[in-house]
Amino acid sequence: MFRRASGRPRPLPREFLDWQVALRRHTMEERHGAPHAGVAPLVTVHRPGPGPGFLSSSVICGLLPHPEQLARKTEEFRSLYESGLEAGARAVYDRGIQYFRDYYRSADDFDPDSLTTLLPEKTPLAEALRADPRCALVFFVFDLTDRSEIGRLRCLQLDGFAELLDAGPVYDNVLWHNALFHGVVDDHVVIRFRHEASFDTRFGAMEPIVS
């Protein structure tokens, strides 16, 4: 069972945040935007109503700019999208890739306690988080052929609570970031996961990771 949410987010482990930034840089430089498994955790939440007690759903998670840069980066995302529309969706996508090749350089440039995702507002995951914001993000990376630092074995659980946003600065940032690769979407909600505790879960363990 999840611990009671404190409402006081704590910084993500620096090693984790460094890894997430490196994964995204690799995605832009080597995979032309195709997500790596390391940015696609399972979100586990209490399931409301009768039936099994938990729901797990895979999401693609994103990083927010540092709060001091949030508004400026949102404007850059939006301008990049709107100025490229006449050239078509593919041109916008390619411009986004080029922009983000220089974007993911240092963990210091990102919000230290948040991960985000954008979901249709009527999904079971969004409904479950409205009923109970406590949740865990489970990251599992296991590739026998990838011995690189970003691809090595990782089994991590991040506990925290979710904020569901349908307006505001964080919503706008995630919306325009997503628009560069998937167009502008309607009837979606931003899930902002606020971190409280991290654990290494390899081989059945549950070892706390100090932030």
Backbone as CSV, one residue per row, in Angstrom:
resi,resn,N_x,N_y,N_z,CA_x,CA_y,CA_z,C_x,C_y,C_z
1,MET,0.848,-1.196,0.000,0.000,0.000,0.000,0.878,1.239,0.000
2,PHE,0.443,2.275,-0.725,1.229,3.501,-0.790,1.199,4.236,0.545
3,ARG,2.275,4.918,0.831,2.305,5.759,2.015,1.380,6.960,1.819
4,ARG,0.993,7.577,2.896,0.160,8.773,2.825,0.967,9.913,2.205
5,ALA,0.396,10.550,1.184,1.113,11.647,0.518,1.309,12.812,1.478
6,SER,2.525,13.320,1.556,2.817,14.423,2.470,2.451,15.770,1.874
7,GLY,2.368,15.825,0.539,2.144,17.112,-0.110,3.396,17.956,-0.192
8,ARG,4.538,17.390,0.230,5.809,18.130,0.205,6.792,17.373,-0.674
9,PRO,6.888,17.727,-1.944,7.791,16.999,-2.845,9.245,17.155,-2.441
10,ARG,10.029,16.129,-2.764,11.457,16.126,-2.500,12.207,15.991,-3.827
11,PRO,13.436,16.483,-3.892,14.193,16.363,-5.146,14.379,14.912,-5.551
12,LEU,14.293,14.664,-6.842,14.637,13.359,-7.386,16.111,13.076,-7.129
13,PRO,16.494,11.803,-6.977,17.927,11.497,-6.869,18.688,12.077,-8.060
14,ARG,19.811,12.717,-7.782,20.552,13.378,-8.857,20.983,12.386,-9.926
15,GLU,21.386,11.178,-9.519,21.788,10.177,-10.507,20.633,9.843,-11.447
16,PHE,19.421,9.766,-10.890,18.244,9.480,-11.712,17.993,10.619,-12.700
17,LEU,18.041,11.847,-12.221,17.771,12.981,-13.104,18.844,13.107,-14.178
18,ASP,20.104,12.882,-13.810,21.172,12.884,-14.819,20.900,11.836,-15.894
19,TRP,20.465,10.658,-15.464,20.147,9.567,-16.401,19.009,9.959,-17.324
20,GLN,17.969,10.557,-16.788,16.833,10.952,-17.612,17.222,11.998,-18.656
21,VAL,18.054,12.944,-18.275,18.521,13.948,-19.237,19.367,13.284,-20.323
22,ALA,20.257,12.373,-19.924,21.103,11.681,-20.900,20.276,10.828,-21.852
23,LEU,19.237,10.167,-21.340,18.367,9.374,-22.199,17.715,10.230,-23.266
24,ARG,17.247,11.379,-22.891,16.556,12.248,-23.845,17.521,12.833,-24.870
25,ARG,18.735,13.132,-24.438,19.742,13.586,-25.401,20.049,12.468,-26.398
26,HIS,20.192,11.253,-25.901,20.419,10.094,-26.772,19.249,9.900,-27.732
27,THR,18.043,10.065,-27.236,16.849,9.920,-28.075,16.877,10.882,-29.255
28,MET,17.262,12.123,-29.000,17.275,13.126,-30.059,18.449,12.925,-31.016
29,GLU,19.605,12.545,-30.481,20.801,12.450,-31.314,20.893,11.143,-32.091
30,GLU,20.391,10.044,-31.503,20.603,8.725,-32.093,19.326,8.030,-32.550
31,ARG,18.161,8.437,-32.036,16.919,7.709,-32.320,15.870,8.579,-33.012
32,HIS,16.235,9.798,-33.379,15.327,10.729,-34.049,13.979,10.838,-33.327
33,GLY,14.046,10.881,-31.991,12.854,11.104,-31.178,12.160,9.863,-30.672
34,ALA,12.553,8.669,-31.142,11.885,7.441,-30.684,12.211,7.198,-29.215
35,PRO,11.204,7.087,-28.345,11.477,6.995,-26.901,12.232,5.724,-26.530
36,HIS,13.085,5.837,-25.534,13.787,4.716,-24.925,12.911,4.154,-23.800
37,ALA,13.079,2.864,-23.505,12.293,2.241,-22.434,12.469,2.950,-21.096
38,GLY,13.590,3.611,-20.908,13.860,4.291,-19.650,13.019,5.519,-19.393
39,VAL,12.262,5.988,-20.388,11.360,7.129,-20.157,9.900,6.680,-20.165
40,ALA,9.670,5.373,-20.073,8.308,4.835,-20.145,8.001,3.973,-18.918
41,PRO,7.835,4.596,-17.755,7.541,3.817,-16.551,6.105,3.324,-16.527
42,LEU,5.868,2.337,-15.663,4.510,1.955,-15.299,4.072,2.823,-14.129
43,VAL,2.919,3.467,-14.269,2.338,4.213,-13.155,1.343,3.299,-12.462
44,THR,1.541,3.082,-11.168,0.672,2.212,-10.387,-0.119,3.051,-9.394
45,VAL,-1.440,2.842,-9.386,-2.333,3.634,-8.541,-3.387,2.717,-7.934
46,HIS,-4.066,3.206,-6.887,-5.232,2.500,-6.373,-6.352,2.578,-7.406
47,ARG,-7.017,1.455,-7.648,-8.152,1.433,-8.564,-9.435,1.711,-7.776
48,PRO,-10.184,2.759,-8.133,-11.425,3.041,-7.412,-12.503,2.008,-7.716
49,GLY,-13.395,1.783,-6.756,-14.524,0.893,-6.971,-14.175,-0.554,-6.746
50,PRO,-15.086,-1.478,-7.109,-14.865,-2.910,-6.896,-13.823,-3.460,-7.863
51,GLY,-13.397,-4.683,-7.596,-12.425,-5.325,-8.478,-11.033,-5.268,-7.890
52,PRO,-10.014,-5.628,-8.690,-8.630,-5.623,-8.202,-8.253,-4.255,-7.632
53,GLY,-7.393,-4.261,-6.645,-7.108,-3.032,-5.908,-6.198,-2.043,-6.581
54,PHE,-5.469,-2.465,-7.637,-4.502,-1.572,-8.248,-4.636,-1.562,-9.767
55,LEU,-4.194,-0.475,-10.344,-4.146,-0.308,-11.792,-2.741,0.132,-12.163
56,SER,-2.174,-0.476,-13.190,-0.858,-0.073,-13.693,-0.974,0.271,-15.167
57,SER,-0.412,1.400,-15.556,-0.515,1.863,-16.933,0.809,2.478,-17.363
58,SER,1.273,2.133,-18.557,2.521,2.677,-19.077,2.305,4.083,-19.637
59,VAL,3.249,4.971,-19.369,3.203,6.335,-19.903,4.592,6.706,-20.415
60,ILE,4.640,7.707,-21.270,5.902,8.355,-21.630,6.033,9.583,-20.751
61,CYS,7.076,9.634,-19.946,7.204,10.751,-19.018,8.141,11.815,-19.584
62,GLY,7.892,13.048,-19.152,8.691,14.170,-19.591,9.288,14.916,-18.416
63,LEU,10.255,15.782,-18.714,10.876,16.648,-17.720,10.391,18.069,-17.922
64,LEU,10.152,18.764,-16.828,9.813,20.177,-16.896,11.083,21.026,-16.843
65,PRO,11.095,22.152,-17.539,12.209,23.075,-17.343,12.252,23.542,-15.884
66,HIS,13.408,23.979,-15.452,13.524,24.582,-14.129,12.488,25.703,-14.010
67,PRO,11.865,25.865,-12.838,10.814,26.894,-12.698,11.222,28.276,-13.210
68,GLU,12.485,28.646,-13.069,12.923,29.962,-13.537,12.916,30.063,-15.060
69,GLN,12.926,28.932,-15.756,12.958,28.934,-17.217,11.631,28.503,-17.842
70,LEU,10.655,28.151,-17.012,9.431,27.542,-17.517,8.720,28.414,-18.540
71,ALA,8.440,29.661,-18.202,7.676,30.533,-19.103,8.424,30.764,-20.414
72,ARG,9.723,30.991,-20.334,10.508,31.255,-21.554,10.536,30.029,-22.469
73,LYS,10.715,28.860,-21.897,10.751,27.652,-22.711,9.386,27.373,-23.338
74,THR,8.317,27.638,-22.604,6.977,27.447,-23.174,6.790,28.315,-24.400
75,GLU,7.210,29.564,-24.324,7.091,30.462,-25.474,7.943,29.981,-26.638
76,GLU,9.112,29.444,-26.349,9.961,28.931,-27.421,9.304,27.715,-28.095
77,PHE,8.727,26.813,-27.310,8.044,25.652,-27.884,6.897,26.103,-28.783
78,ARG,6.098,27.018,-28.266,4.917,27.472,-29.022,5.328,28.186,-30.308
79,SER,6.333,29.054,-30.207,6.804,29.775,-31.394,7.365,28.815,-32.434
80,LEU,8.115,27.836,-31.989,8.689,26.852,-32.905,7.589,26.096,-33.637
81,TYR,6.526,25.751,-32.916,5.400,25.032,-33.517,4.646,25.924,-34.502
82,GLU,4.238,27.097,-34.054,3.370,27.945,-34.879,4.101,28.487,-36.101
83,SER,5.393,28.785,-35.974,6.131,29.328,-37.116,6.434,28.271,-38.171
84,GLY,6.296,26.984,-37.805,6.587,25.934,-38.763,5.381,25.266,-39.375
85,LEU,4.168,25.713,-38.985,2.953,25.028,-39.424,2.788,25.010,-40.940
86,GLU,3.133,26.112,-41.600,2.926,26.191,-43.042,3.756,25.143,-43.791
87,ALA,4.866,24.737,-43.208,5.724,23.742,-43.853,5.240,22.319,-43.613
88,GLY,4.282,22.133,-42.708,3.713,20.815,-42.469,4.222,20.157,-41.190
89,ALA,3.497,19.110,-40.770,3.780,18.437,-39.503,5.185,17.825,-39.472
90,ARG,5.615,17.259,-40.590,6.938,16.642,-40.606,8.035,17.674,-40.389
91,ALA,7.868,18.845,-40.990,8.854,19.903,-40.817,8.888,20.380,-39.370
92,VAL,7.711,20.480,-38.741,7.654,20.865,-37.331,8.384,19.828,-36.481
93,TYR,8.137,18.558,-36.751,8.791,17.473,-36.004,10.315,17.585,-36.124
94,ASP,10.800,17.770,-37.338,12.244,17.848,-37.549,12.838,19.071,-36.860
95,ARG,12.103,20.180,-36.847,12.579,21.364,-36.142,12.630,21.103,-34.642
96,GLY,11.648,20.357,-34.138,11.651,19.995,-32.729,12.860,19.144,-32.364
97,ILE,13.171,18.152,-33.204,14.334,17.310,-32.963,15.602,18.155,-32.912
98,GLN,15.748,19.052,-33.849,16.934,19.893,-33.892,17.046,20.762,-32.646
99,TYR,15.917,21.321,-32.206,15.906,22.164,-31.006,16.319,21.352,-29.776
100,PHE,15.747,20.166,-29.627,15.969,19.394,-28.412,17.332,18.696,-28.385
101,ARG,18.025,18.670,-29.491,19.397,18.154,-29.466,20.293,19.022,-28.588
102,ASP,19.981,20.292,-28.487,20.760,21.201,-27.645,20.074,21.498,-26.315
103,TYR,18.899,20.942,-26.111,18.079,21.260,-24.937,18.470,20.413,-23.725
104,TYR,18.748,19.139,-23.965,19.024,18.207,-22.866,20.530,18.134,-22.619
105,ARG,21.036,19.049,-21.795,22.469,19.107,-21.538,22.816,18.922,-20.065
106,SER,22.031,19.470,-19.161,22.369,19.410,-17.742,21.102,19.262,-16.911
107,ALA,21.173,18.422,-15.879,20.036,18.276,-14.968,19.715,19.575,-14.246
108,ASP,20.674,20.479,-14.157,20.435,21.763,-13.486,19.388,22.602,-14.212
109,ASP,19.110,22.286,-15.470,18.157,23.067,-16.260,16.715,22.591,-16.087
110,PHE,16.485,21.578,-15.228,15.155,20.982,-15.138,14.619,21.002,-13.711
111,ASP,13.296,20.940,-13.620,12.614,20.904,-12.329,13.120,19.684,-11.554
112,PRO,13.638,19.854,-10.340,14.273,18.740,-9.643,13.331,17.744,-8.998
113,ASP,12.030,18.030,-8.941,11.149,17.110,-8.209,9.959,16.611,-9.022
114,SER,9.923,16.858,-10.335,8.729,16.556,-11.117,9.022,15.724,-12.353
115,LEU,8.071,14.868,-12.699,7.979,14.238,-14.010,6.549,14.457,-14.493
116,THR,6.348,14.457,-15.814,5.016,14.762,-16.343,4.631,13.775,-17.436
117,THR,3.335,13.732,-17.717,2.836,13.058,-18.904,1.540,13.736,-19.323
118,LEU,1.144,13.542,-20.569,-0.078,14.124,-21.127,-0.990,12.984,-21.543
119,LEU,-2.219,12.958,-21.002,-3.140,11.854,-21.242,-4.528,12.361,-21.600
120,PRO,-5.295,11.589,-22.374,-6.715,11.911,-22.529,-7.380,11.955,-21.150
121,GLU,-8.236,12.940,-20.935,-8.765,13.171,-19.588,-9.669,12.064,-19.084
122,LYS,-10.196,11.209,-19.975,-11.127,10.168,-19.569,-10.458,8.791,-19.418
123,THR,-9.140,8.717,-19.450,-8.479,7.432,-19.323,-8.663,6.875,-17.907
124,PRO,-8.639,5.537,-17.759,-8.728,4.950,-16.422,-7.649,5.460,-15.471
125,LEU,-6.437,5.702,-15.993,-5.375,6.201,-15.124,-5.708,7.583,-14.577
126,ALA,-6.169,8.475,-15.433,-6.522,9.816,-14.968,-7.664,9.762,-13.955
127,GLU,-8.657,8.926,-14.207,-9.778,8.803,-13.278,-9.298,8.255,-11.935
128,ALA,-8.401,7.282,-11.954,-7.901,6.723,-10.699,-7.115,7.763,-9.905
129,LEU,-6.326,8.576,-10.592,-5.535,9.594,-9.895,-6.409,10.720,-9.356
130,ARG,-7.534,10.976,-9.996,-8.474,11.948,-9.429,-9.043,11.440,-8.100
131,ALA,-9.271,10.133,-8.037,-9.837,9.546,-6.821,-8.800,9.465,-5.703
132,ASP,-7.548,9.196,-6.057,-6.480,9.067,-5.062,-5.167,9.420,-5.739
133,PRO,-4.547,10.550,-5.402,-3.348,10.999,-6.114,-2.076,10.243,-5.763
134,ARG,-2.103,9.391,-4.758,-0.906,8.632,-4.407,-0.583,7.636,-5.521
135,CYS,0.683,7.512,-5.850,1.049,6.634,-6.957,2.532,6.307,-6.895
136,ALA,2.928,5.368,-7.743,4.338,5.005,-7.891,4.665,4.894,-9.366
137,LEU,5.852,5.336,-9.738,6.372,5.157,-11.089,7.448,4.085,-11.032
138,VAL,7.264,3.032,-11.827,8.178,1.897,-11.812,8.963,1.882,-13.126
139,PHE,10.276,2.027,-13.025,11.164,2.028,-14.180,11.909,0.690,-14.222
140,PHE,11.866,0.048,-15.397,12.545,-1.235,-15.559,13.302,-1.205,-16.880
141,VAL,14.628,-1.228,-16.799,15.470,-1.245,-17.992,16.392,-2.455,-17.881
142,PHE,16.250,-3.389,-18.811,17.053,-4.611,-18.783,17.299,-5.049,-20.217
143,ASP,18.480,-4.755,-20.719,18.857,-5.102,-22.089,20.200,-5.816,-22.033
144,LEU,20.203,-7.093,-22.367,21.424,-7.885,-22.258,22.511,-7.439,-23.223
145,THR,22.127,-6.712,-24.275,23.116,-6.314,-25.276,23.620,-4.894,-25.086
146,ASP,22.959,-4.108,-24.248,23.339,-2.707,-24.062,24.117,-2.566,-22.758
147,ARG,25.408,-2.371,-22.866,26.257,-2.228,-21.682,26.624,-0.771,-21.422
148,SER,25.953,0.137,-22.095,26.261,1.553,-21.906,25.699,2.041,-20.580
149,GLU,26.115,3.222,-20.163,25.635,3.774,-18.902,24.138,4.036,-18.936
150,ILE,23.607,4.507,-20.057,22.169,4.791,-20.089,21.335,3.532,-20.261
151,GLY,21.945,2.443,-20.776,21.172,1.243,-21.039,21.310,0.133,-20.015
152,ARG,22.178,0.317,-19.010,22.431,-0.761,-18.051,21.198,-1.027,-17.190
153,LEU,21.241,-2.184,-16.490,20.122,-2.609,-15.649,19.726,-1.537,-14.641
154,ARG,18.424,-1.217,-14.641,17.863,-0.335,-13.625,16.468,-0.821,-13.273
155,CYS,16.198,-0.979,-11.986,14.870,-1.308,-11.475,14.587,-0.310,-10.360
156,LEU,13.742,0.649,-10.631,13.524,1.756,-9.712,12.038,1.974,-9.474
157,GLN,11.702,2.345,-8.260,10.335,2.764,-7.944,10.393,4.147,-7.315
158,LEU,9.624,5.072,-7.898,9.527,6.432,-7.383,8.119,6.636,-6.842
159,ASP,8.014,6.883,-5.543,6.719,7.125,-4.909,6.453,8.615,-4.816
160,GLY,5.173,8.975,-4.905,4.805,10.371,-4.775,3.327,10.566,-4.975
161,PHE,2.959,11.748,-5.434,1.547,12.057,-5.655,1.409,12.819,-6.964
162,ALA,0.237,12.741,-7.534,-0.013,13.335,-8.852,-0.883,14.581,-8.722
163,GLU,-0.567,15.566,-9.531,-1.417,16.741,-9.717,-1.978,16.679,-11.129
164,LEU,-3.293,16.779,-11.280,-3.936,16.764,-12.593,-4.243,18.197,-12.987
165,LEU,-3.727,18.599,-14.142,-3.807,19.994,-14.570,-4.472,20.088,-15.934
166,ASP,-5.462,20.992,-16.047,-6.067,21.250,-17.354,-5.889,22.704,-17.783
167,ALA,-5.047,23.431,-17.073,-4.734,24.817,-17.408,-3.530,25.234,-16.570
168,GLY,-2.944,26.381,-16.927,-1.852,26.920,-16.140,-0.496,26.763,-16.802
169,PRO,0.556,27.327,-16.188,1.885,27.347,-16.802,2.465,25.961,-17.089
170,VAL,2.315,25.019,-16.161,2.857,23.670,-16.381,2.089,22.974,-17.502
171,TYR,0.775,23.107,-17.486,-0.049,22.521,-18.556,0.385,23.070,-19.916
172,ASP,0.545,24.377,-20.013,0.926,24.994,-21.289,2.278,24.489,-21.768
173,ASN,3.225,24.350,-20.855,4.551,23.888,-21.244,4.505,22.490,-21.835
174,VAL,3.813,21.589,-21.141,3.730,20.209,-21.622,2.945,20.135,-22.933
175,LEU,1.873,20.916,-23.036,1.049,20.918,-24.249,1.861,21.319,-25.477
176,TRP,2.635,22.408,-25.378,3.366,22.893,-26.552,4.602,22.040,-26.840
177,HIS,5.198,21.480,-25.804,6.268,20.509,-26.031,5.727,19.333,-26.840
178,ASN,4.625,18.778,-26.408,4.010,17.643,-27.103,3.590,18.009,-28.530
179,ALA,3.135,19.241,-28.722,2.647,19.667,-30.040,3.732,19.585,-31.105
180,LEU,4.976,19.778,-30.720,6.058,19.716,-31.697,6.179,18.345,-32.345
181,PHE,5.754,17.310,-31.641,5.904,15.943,-32.140,4.588,15.266,-32.491
182,HIS,3.483,15.757,-31.915,2.198,15.072,-32.113,1.053,16.020,-32.461
183,GLY,1.342,17.297,-32.632,0.283,18.259,-32.899,-0.436,18.679,-31.628
184,VAL,-1.299,19.700,-31.757,-2.069,20.193,-30.614,-3.240,19.250,-30.359
185,VAL,-3.434,18.857,-29.111,-4.491,17.911,-28.749,-5.527,18.588,-27.863
186,ASP,-6.770,18.096,-27.953,-7.860,18.567,-27.106,-8.228,17.486,-26.092
187,ASP,-8.959,17.892,-25.061,-9.509,16.946,-24.078,-8.429,16.090,-23.444
188,HIS,-7.295,16.699,-23.162,-6.200,16.018,-22.476,-5.921,16.711,-21.147
189,VAL,-5.275,15.982,-20.271,-4.884,16.511,-18.972,-3.404,16.219,-18.756
190,VAL,-2.721,17.146,-18.119,-1.328,16.934,-17.748,-1.287,16.317,-16.352
191,ILE,-0.566,15.205,-16.246,-0.306,14.602,-14.946,1.093,15.036,-14.514
192,ARG,1.159,15.749,-13.414,2.458,16.154,-12.859,2.732,15.294,-11.629
193,PHE,3.701,14.409,-11.757,4.079,13.534,-10.662,5.089,14.254,-9.787
194,ARG,4.767,14.400,-8.493,5.649,15.060,-7.535,6.332,13.994,-6.679
195,HIS,7.634,13.967,-6.721,8.425,12.903,-6.100,8.541,13.081,-4.589
196,GLU,8.420,11.946,-3.877,8.619,11.961,-2.428,9.698,10.975,-1.958
197,ALA,9.818,9.816,-2.595,10.800,8.817,-2.165,11.145,7.899,-3.330
198,SER,12.384,7.376,-3.343,12.855,6.494,-4.410,13.452,5.228,-3.812
199,PHE,13.307,4.120,-4.578,13.797,2.832,-4.113,14.432,2.062,-5.272
200,ASP,15.505,1.321,-4.950,16.092,0.362,-5.883,15.408,-0.971,-5.615
201,THR,14.748,-1.544,-6.635,13.944,-2.753,-6.446,14.552,-3.983,-7.121
202,ARG,15.833,-3.943,-7.428,16.455,-5.094,-8.089,16.403,-6.353,-7.216
203,PHE,16.075,-7.470,-7.880,16.116,-8.787,-7.256,15.268,-8.855,-5.984
204,GLY,14.121,-8.216,-6.027,13.180,-8.290,-4.923,13.457,-7.356,-3.772
205,ALA,14.469,-6.508,-3.908,14.805,-5.580,-2.825,13.900,-4.358,-2.840
206,MET,14.020,-3.556,-1.816,13.300,-2.279,-1.729,14.200,-1.326,-0.950
207,GLU,15.351,-1.009,-1.570,16.362,-0.218,-0.887,16.143,1.271,-1.132
208,PRO,15.983,2.056,-0.072,15.797,3.499,-0.264,17.001,4.137,-0.957
209,ILE,16.713,5.104,-1.823,17.750,5.883,-2.496,17.694,7.293,-1.931
210,VAL,18.794,7.759,-1.423,18.842,9.086,-0.824,18.907,10.134,-1.929
211,SER,18.009,11.122,-1.858,17.986,12.179,-2.875,19.186,13.096,-2.721
